Amino acid sequence: MKYRLLDFLVCPDCGEELNLNVFKEERIEYSLPIVVKSCNHLCALKDYLRKGESEGIDCKECCRFEIKEGVLQCKRDHIFPIVNYIPRMLPDAFCGLDNYLEEYKQLLPIDKIEKRIEGKETRKFIRIQKSTRESFGYEWLRYDVDLEEEDREIFLRDSQIPEESFKGKMILDAGCGMGRYTRIAGDMGGEIVGVDLSQSVLKAYQVTRDNPFAHIIQGDILYLPFREKQFDIIYSLGVLHHTPDAKEAFLNLTKFLRKGGFISIWVYGTAGKFHDFKTNPLREERQKYIKSNMAKRLHWIIVYVREMVFKTVRLVTTRMYIPLLYLLCYPLAAIGKIPFLKYLTASVHKNWRVRLQENFDWFSPQYQSHHTKGEVLGWFSKVELDDISILRHGFIPKVGLRGKLE
């Protein structure tokens, strides 16, 4: 964590300012010259590193310090650890940190931490999110494919935000996973914060570490630790349908969007009703196959049946031992290369490793919701987003919208 990040953070539990206590830090040298904008709310370098001394403070220096271990605490005694360079802003953040607690027991309010670990809110959070976090952590920590050029193309297409729009902006990657898009968006000239629920933040930190304006946080989209109305661009691609309530998660994200800012999301689509389905915006190379009304109706039936079959299979797979399910996704990845049969799987990507991950991503998560474009347009209308663009997709519906907060 960089000292600079504290300027953007508040306590996710109560919204109060956070105090920082640093246990261990490192210096990072960047090969490229950097121009740093001063912080808007507080200077952590001055307040916490220099103990309030204002003379000789250089904003560039702030980016060269990396906090490895420490703690964040608000005045209401909500406390969050910084572990392996990453702030862990979750109710159960101290669970499983036995070595950390032992090493810094003289510096930590152990009694308050123990009370938090045993608290009702922590138990509730674990009950709701434990399965989702374990599933995605298992998946992304094993994903070792680097398709940066393809990821960049997909990111710009799916976000529907032009590359030049990112320069000099404050960006939120809501559900950053292993940081594939965080790295890409961060390289477009803005300052970016990536947040994810799972241990995939460890990979996200590694792939963005060389960017002085990239920050990674472990947190929950439904309880984000940020000041409101501070991001110019917010995107959440393929994430919200894996939360307990996709609509609520989306509405929560809009609280952090500045006036004039863009928000972009995509979620799993659904067959829905035929009169709505037949107006789905297919990509041009797909439209030629589905021109007649009969072809459109057949397409709708196939998508509907596929959706019902997958939903039934998920009644079993979401309860399976995660490593066993991951193993069973290997034959699905192989079938994904066979013409026609490949559409019986959840992925037809040309790379088998990607097919493996996408099949696991479909069948493993506890939460998976599907939505029509009309439904998601209603979400955008509720918060008065304008300049709306709808993503064109393939044969399987994918509802992607980008809007601007006027």
Phi and psi in degrees as a GROMACS rama.xvg file:
@    title "Ramachandran Plot"
@    xaxis  label "Phi"
@    yaxis  label "Psi"
@TYPE xy
-90.938  148.855  LYS-2
-55.3574  -34.6923  TYR-3
-58.2358  -31.4285  ARG-4
-59.7123  -30.5666  LEU-5
-61.372  -23.9643  LEU-6
-64.7039  -23.2241  ASP-7
-98.1856  -13.2791  PHE-8
-98.2485  148.811  LEU-9
-138.243  170.868  VAL-10
-66.1068  126.874  CYS-11
-69.46  -19.093  PRO-12
-82.0363  -39.8781  ASP-13
-131.597  -8.11988  CYS-14
81.3002  6.71403  GLY-15
-79.4253  161.363  GLU-16
-62.0448  151.408  GLU-17
-108.113  140.438  LEU-18
-99.1527  145.872  ASN-19
-113.851  133.574  LEU-20
-126.357  116.221  ASN-21
-95.711  128.557  VAL-22
-99.7266  -37.1161  PHE-23
-151.303  135.267  LYS-24
-141.337  165.321  GLU-25
-135.268  162.953  GLU-26
-102.012  138.686  ARG-27
-122.661  130.499  ILE-28
-103.133  130.531  GLU-29
-104.55  135.65  TYR-30
-75.2202  -26.6838  SER-31
-93.9918  145.65  LEU-32
-65.3249  142.337  PRO-33
-124.752  142.184  ILE-34
-113.695  122.909  VAL-35
-114.928  127.273  VAL-36
-78.2482  143.145  LYS-37
-69.4043  155.569  SER-38
-70.7094  154.019  CYS-39
-88.4497  -32.1867  ASN-40
-112.447  -40.8009  HIS-41
-157.293  157.806  LEU-42
-108.493  101.532  CYS-43
-65.7094  -33.4027  ALA-44
-60.8889  -42.223  LEU-45
-72.799  -47.5972  LYS-46
-74.8403  -29.6315  ASP-47
-115.981  -29.2323  TYR-48
-91.5293  -43.9327  LEU-49
-99.5972  7.40591  ARG-50
56.2353  41.5614  LYS-51
91.8026  -6.16812  GLY-52
-71.8776  129.276  GLU-53
-101.793  -13.8883  SER-54
-71.3151  134.095  GLU-55
73.0601  17.239  GLY-56
-75.1883  125.155  ILE-57
-114.224  119.438  ASP-58
-59.7946  -29.0482  CYS-59
-62.9772  -34.1436  LYS-60
-63.3321  -32.5545  GLU-61
-56.4943  -40.6665  CYS-62
-74.8933  -14.0826  CYS-63
-90.7834  -7.4918  ARG-64
-98.9565  134.285  PHE-65
-123.664  117.97  GLU-66
-81.6496  118.531  ILE-67
-88.4097  -45.4582  LYS-68
-134.413  142.896  GLU-69
175.856  -162.799  GLY-70
-150.871  145.146  VAL-71
-115.263  136.167  LEU-72
-147.847  134.268  GLN-73
-95.028  173.091  CYS-74
-70.8381  -12.6377  LYS-75
-93.0644  11.5344  ARG-76
68.4688  24.4603  ASP-77
-79.5444  126.581  HIS-78
-128.7  139.351  ILE-79
-137.407  134.329  PHE-80
-84.7445  153.879  PRO-81
-108.331  116.736  ILE-82
-131.496  128.565  VAL-83
52.556  45.4386  ASN-84
76.9702  0.218003  TYR-85
-119.476  124.764  ILE-86
-67.1264  129.556  PRO-87
-105.096  94.9818  ARG-88
-98.5062  51.6559  MET-89
-122.315  153.651  LEU-90
-57.6491  -34.8672  PRO-91
-102.579  26.3261  ASP-92
-58.317  -29.2124  ALA-93
-86.5005  -10.0052  PHE-94
-66.3568  131.454  CYS-95
82.2298  6.30666  GLY-96
-102.804  47.98  LEU-97
-60.1541  -44.0947  ASP-98
-64.5909  -41.6119  ASN-99
-61.7377  -47.4299  TYR-100
-63.9751  -37.1012  LEU-101
-69.2455  -43.1935  GLU-102
-65.7586  -35.9734  GLU-103
-114.073  25.3081  TYR-104
-61.8618  -26.123  LYS-105
-76.9385  -16.1589  GLN-106
-107.197  -7.95647  LEU-107
-107.661  147.885  LEU-108
-79.7918  78.8695  PRO-109
-56.2921  -38.5456  ILE-110
-63.5866  -39.2308  ASP-111
-71.1601  -36.1619  LYS-112
-66.5928  -43.7369  ILE-113
-62.9897  -38.4103  GLU-114
-64.3947  -38.7853  LYS-115
-68.5746  -42.5284  ARG-116
-58.9504  -38.4586  ILE-117
-90.4703  -0.604624  GLU-118
-70.704  161.673  GLY-119
-62.6057  -42.343  LYS-120
-63.9103  -37.8639  GLU-121
-66.4542  -44.1815  THR-122
-62.9382  -39.2213  ARG-123
-64.6255  -44.7383  LYS-124
-61.6791  -44.4293  PHE-125
-61.5252  -41.3334  ILE-126
-63.6783  -39.4322  ARG-127
-80.2824  -40.7727  ILE-128
-111.37  -6.20575  GLN-129
-56.2517  -48.667  LYS-130
-63.9752  -45.0371  SER-131
-61.3375  -44.6698  THR-132
-64.8418  -43.0569  ARG-133
-65.7053  -40.3663  GLU-134
-61.9539  -51.7767  SER-135
-72.2257  -32.7591  PHE-136
-62.7632  -44.0871  GLY-137
-62.3781  -41.9799  TYR-138
-67.2631  -55.2345  GLU-139
-75.8416  -25.8001  TRP-140
-72.5195  -11.2878  LEU-141
-106.232  -1.22819  ARG-142
-86.1228  115.663  TYR-143
-122.831  25.1807  ASP-144
-92.9701  130.251  VAL-145
-114.226  100.475  ASP-146
-119.06  59.3035  LEU-147
-59.2377  -42.6511  GLU-148
-64.1786  -44.4491  GLU-149
-66.3293  -42.7497  GLU-150
-60.1485  -38.4184  ASP-151
-63.6676  -44.6464  ARG-152
-62.9038  -45.2054  GLU-153
-65.3622  -41.1766  ILE-154
-60.8189  -48.4334  PHE-155
-65.6915  -37.3034  LEU-156
-67.9986  -49.3884  ARG-157
-74.7964  -32.3147  ASP-158
-76.3563  -25.3514  SER-159
59.6534  28.212  GLN-160
-116.512  122.809  ILE-161
-61.823  145.993  PRO-162
-55.0366  -40.6207  GLU-163
-65.8403  -17.9962  GLU-164
-72.0618  -17.832  SER-165
-83.0124  -21.8545  PHE-166
-62.7724  126.095  LYS-167
73.9388  8.44137  GLY-168
-99.8163  160.91  LYS-169
-97.1712  122.679  MET-170
-123.043  141.176  ILE-171
-119.356  123.315  LEU-172
-99.8888  99.95  ASP-173
-90.832  98.4805  ALA-174
98.927  59.785  GLY-175
-78.353  -12.289  CYS-176
55.8913  -130.318  GLY-177
-87.2878  10.2803  MET-178
87.4003  16.2905  GLY-179
-58.0034  -51.4864  ARG-180
-80.534  -25.6812  TYR-181
-60.741  -44.5279  THR-182
-63.9832  -44.4747  ARG-183
-65.4454  -49.6942  ILE-184
-64.612  -38.2677  ALA-185
-63.983  -30.1874  GLY-186
-77.9112  -1.7317  ASP-187
-92.9827  8.55501  MET-188
101.957  8.75828  GLY-189
-108.973  -174.04  GLY-190
-109.564  130.345  GLU-191
-129.021  143.294  ILE-192
-119.681  123.324  VAL-193
-104.523  131.92  GLY-194
-128.737  137.997  VAL-195
-149.202  154.539  ASP-196
-78.314  -30.5369  LEU-197
-98.2305  178.817  SER-198
-71.5889  -0.611163  GLN-199
-62.195  -15.1262  SER-200
-60.1264  -24.2954  VAL-201
-62.807  -42.2193  LEU-202
-71.8818  -40.1014  LYS-203
-59.4742  -39.5784  ALA-204
-64.0311  -42.142  TYR-205
-64.1853  -39.9958  GLN-206
-79.394  -13.4206  VAL-207
-112.906  0.788533  THR-208
-57.7165  -32.9623  ARG-209
-78.8758  -4.90724  ASP-210
-97.4399  114.74  ASN-211
-66.6222  -11.7075  PRO-212
-115.01  27.1688  PHE-213
-117.268  132.087  ALA-214
-128.585  141.602  HIS-215
-123.073  134.685  ILE-216
-133.394  141.875  ILE-217
-93.6914  115.796  GLN-218
-159.305  178.209  GLY-219
-110.597  127.622  ASP-220
-57.3428  -30.1737  ILE-221
-78.2797  -14.5998  LEU-222
-140.068  69.8392  TYR-223
-79.0233  144.14  LEU-224
-93.7795  45.6623  PRO-225
-121.051  156.466  PHE-226
-69.0529  146.392  ARG-227
-74.2085  153.418  GLU-228
55.4166  48.5288  LYS-229
-122.405  -2.40999  GLN-230
-106.898  137.071  PHE-231
-84.0307  -30.6732  ASP-232
-136.25  129.474  ILE-233
-126.077  129.554  ILE-234
-133.931  148.399  TYR-235
-147.031  97.1427  SER-236
-105.121  111.311  LEU-237
72.7034  32.5421  GLY-238
-123.404  -46.4069  VAL-239
-60.0639  -29.258  LEU-240
-71.1845  -6.61916  HIS-241
-101.708  11.6977  HIS-242
-98.5378  163.102  THR-243
-60.1844  -25.8604  PRO-244
-149.383  100.69  ASP-245
-62.9228  -41.8212  ALA-246
-62.943  -46.9896  LYS-247
-62.7434  -39.0031  GLU-248
-63.0794  -42.6242  ALA-249
-63.0724  -48.7489  PHE-250
-61.3305  -34.221  LEU-251
-65.7495  -39.6432  ASN-252
-60.8791  -37.8956  LEU-253
-65.4707  -18.948  THR-254
-63.9173  -23.6574  LYS-255
-100.999  7.14712  PHE-256
-94.141  131.089  LEU-257
-73.9847  156.911  ARG-258
-61.6873  132.114  LYS-259
88.1856  -1.47685  GLY-260
-88.49  163.226  GLY-261
-105.785  142.861  PHE-262
-126.996  136.381  ILE-263
-134.427  133.148  SER-264
-140.386  158.189  ILE-265
-140.141  144.948  TRP-266
-133.298  163.668  VAL-267
-60.779  135.741  TYR-268
-87.6752  176.812  GLY-269
-140.31  158.686  THR-270
-62.2173  -42.1634  ALA-271
57.4643  -147.265  GLY-272
-92.578  146.353  LYS-273
-60.1606  -40.2183  PHE-274
-62.1723  -26.9014  HIS-275
-87.3191  -40.7251  ASP-276
-60.3239  -39.657  PHE-277
-68.3666  -13.2293  LYS-278
-98.2128  8.27526  THR-279
-58.695  139.958  ASN-280
-82.7221  89.37  PRO-281
-74.7552  151.17  LEU-282
-64.2854  153.798  ARG-283
-57.3773  -40.7584  GLU-284
-69.3694  -13.3445  GLU-285
-94.541  -28.47  ARG-286
-59.5609  -34.0348  GLN-287
-64.2927  -21.2251  LYS-288
-86.7797  -17.7944  TYR-289
-130.911  78.2505  ILE-290
-104.583  -43.4513  LYS-291
-78.8008  161.154  SER-292
-64.5809  -34.7934  ASN-293
-65.5559  -42.3905  MET-294
-63.9159  -38.589  ALA-295
-65.4962  -40.0811  LYS-296
-68.9547  -39.271  ARG-297
-63.3219  -41.6914  LEU-298
-58.2711  -45.5938  HIS-299
-61.0215  -43.2892  TRP-300
-63.5077  -43.9729  ILE-301
-61.8857  -45.4785  ILE-302
-63.3236  -41.2584  VAL-303
-63.0499  -47.4006  TYR-304
-64.6802  -45.2566  VAL-305
-57.4078  -42.4907  ARG-306
-64.0187  -43.0079  GLU-307
-65.874  -41.331  MET-308
-63.6666  -47.9053  VAL-309
-62.8008  -37.6402  PHE-310
-64.9861  -38.2977  LYS-311
-67.2229  -43.7141  THR-312
-60.9251  -37.1542  VAL-313
-65.8686  -21.484  ARG-314
-61.1374  -26.997  LEU-315
-93.7548  -49.3211  VAL-316
-65.6629  -32.7668  THR-317
-70.6648  -10.8756  THR-318
-106.647  1.24808  ARG-319
-80.533  158.28  MET-320
-62.824  124.196  TYR-321
-56.2552  -47.9565  ILE-322
-60.2652  -34.0349  PRO-323
-67.6577  -44.1712  LEU-324
-61.6623  -41.3083  LEU-325
-60.1183  -40.6734  TYR-326
-63.4858  -41.1387  LEU-327
-68.947  -17.7054  LEU-328
-76.4739  -13.8273  CYS-329
-63.6329  -49.4942  TYR-330
-63.2964  -31.6432  PRO-331
-64.1942  -38.4929  LEU-332
-63.8353  -35.7364  ALA-333
-68.8958  -43.3156  ALA-334
-62.7865  -28.61  ILE-335
-64.4562  -3.3476  GLY-336
-101.666  -10.069  LYS-337
-90.7202  125.177  ILE-338
-52.1569  141.443  PRO-339
69.2661  -53.0432  PHE-340
-62.4784  -27.4542  LEU-341
-60.2117  -25.441  LYS-342
-76.9573  -3.35579  TYR-343
-83.5742  -6.914  LEU-344
-105.664  179.149  THR-345
-94.1878  0.303572  ALA-346
-151.606  136.946  SER-347
-121.949  23.0511  VAL-348
-61.1464  147.206  HIS-349
-68.3709  -23.4663  LYS-350
-92.8477  123.106  ASN-351
-63.7483  -32.2776  TRP-352
-67.6319  -37.1595  ARG-353
-68.1441  -40.1954  VAL-354
-60.2762  -40.1647  ARG-355
-58.8211  -49.064  LEU-356
-65.1861  -41.3671  GLN-357
-71.0323  -32.8211  GLU-358
-66.4635  -45.1023  ASN-359
-62.696  -40.3773  PHE-360
-62.3666  -29.6914  ASP-361
-80.4429  -42.0676  TRP-362
-95.4713  -11.7499  PHE-363
-95.1668  -45.236  SER-364
-59.297  142.342  PRO-365
-62.9259  -42.9605  GLN-366
-103.391  131.79  TYR-367
-155.605  106.891  GLN-368
-110.303  155.351  SER-369
-126.607  144.62  HIS-370
-140.387  152.824  HIS-371
-91.6745  161.357  THR-372
-65.766  -33.2209  LYS-373
-63.3236  -39.7028  GLY-374
-63.1723  -46.9619  GLU-375
-70.8005  -33.8877  VAL-376
-60.5161  -32.9756  LEU-377
-64.9063  -37.0685  GLY-378
-61.1835  -45.3589  TRP-379
-65.346  -37.7773  PHE-380
-66.9987  -34.677  SER-381
-61.0228  -33.8494  LYS-382
-105.67  16.9387  VAL-383
56.6187  49.5441  GLU-384
-86.9931  136.945  LEU-385
-117.344  -173.097  ASP-386
50.3337  48.9257  ASP-387
-82.3081  133.253  ILE-388
-120.758  137.32  SER-389
-109.158  131.867  ILE-390
-73.9363  132.406  LEU-391
-80.2889  140.552  ARG-392
-133.431  -179.937  HIS-393
-85.0872  -158.304  GLY-394
-63.8656  -34.3914  PHE-395
-88.8655  122.317  ILE-396
-58.2815  134.91  PRO-397
-137.857  112.308  LYS-398
-89.6352  106.399  VAL-399
-120.243  127.061  GLY-400
-132.099  144.717  LEU-401
-125.272  134.608  ARG-402
-138.572  164.516  GLY-403
-121.379  135.703  LYS-404
-87.8875  107.468  LEU-405
